[in-house]
Amino acid sequence: MKLRFLIAILSFLTILNSCTEYRKVLKSDDMQFKYDTALKYFKNGKFTRAYPLLEELYIVYRGTTKGERIAYLQAKCDYNLKDYILASHRLTQFYKNYPSSEYAEECQFLAAYCNYLLSPKWSLDQEDTQKAIRALQLFAIDHPESRSIDSCNLLLDEMRMKLEYKEYRAAKLFYKMERYRAAQMAFANFNRAYPASNMKEETWFLEFKSAYLLASNSIEEKKLERIEIAINAYVTFVYRFPKSENLREAELMYEKLQRMQQESKNLS
């Protein structure tokens, strides 16, 4: 018990002394001392202590070589403190303000990576995902030989897949809700936007099936036009996927479309 009490007292005194020393640094008028201390805090991972010192130092050294280093450390503090919104802003400002800096490439990549980290799950608004894609694409253009290019491409693939999956789920939702006109248009847009999708066989089939169901439930005035659209969708599907598991179902729907087409022509 005595040993534990002694350890607790020593810990308290250490913290108290540390706080006292930190207050002295904050109150000091010696900018070089503050700079050296801020660097020490940063290197030791004490970003919350380095931060206010760097904020003050940047005002003093802005426009100098030392100011460039301080701006970099500020941005990295935000990043390490996981304030990714502010970090992205500061990192972006850094590589724009100091394009020739040895830290410019790193900051540009990290700014894009912050947007990647801010990207939410597929079901939410994807503005940050779009920002991440644009930033990563720009990095790939500016630094095609970068050591980070492989990571950049992997992140791009992940972000694109998220957008692809969101559009796929939206189209499927229209289909499940029996909103076949919206579903047919959504699947058509998806197939144009993602021709190499892993889900392309399903989405081309559902584009056709949505068009078929829309035509089947149409009023007579619109039926012939919609039957024609469905037949075209069938032809495209069969051409693209001649060995599809859905081929038999597609053929049966096509036969019904032909009968409906003939009946509508007889009525007109």
Secondary structure, 3 states (H helix, E strand, C coil): CHHHHHHHHHHHHHHHHHHHHHHHHHHCCCHHHHHHHHHHHHHCCCHHHHHHHHHHHHHHHCCCHHHHHHHHHHHHHHHHCCCHHHHHHHHHHHHHHCCCCCCHHHHHHHHHHHHHHHCCCCCCCCHHHHHHHHHHHHHHHHCCCCCCHHHHHHHHHHHHHHHHHHHHHHHHHHHHCCCHHHHHHHHHHHHHHCCCCCCHHHHHHHHHHHHHHHHHCCCHHHHHHHHHHHHHHHHHHHHHCCCCCCHHHHHHHHHHHHHHHHHHHHHC
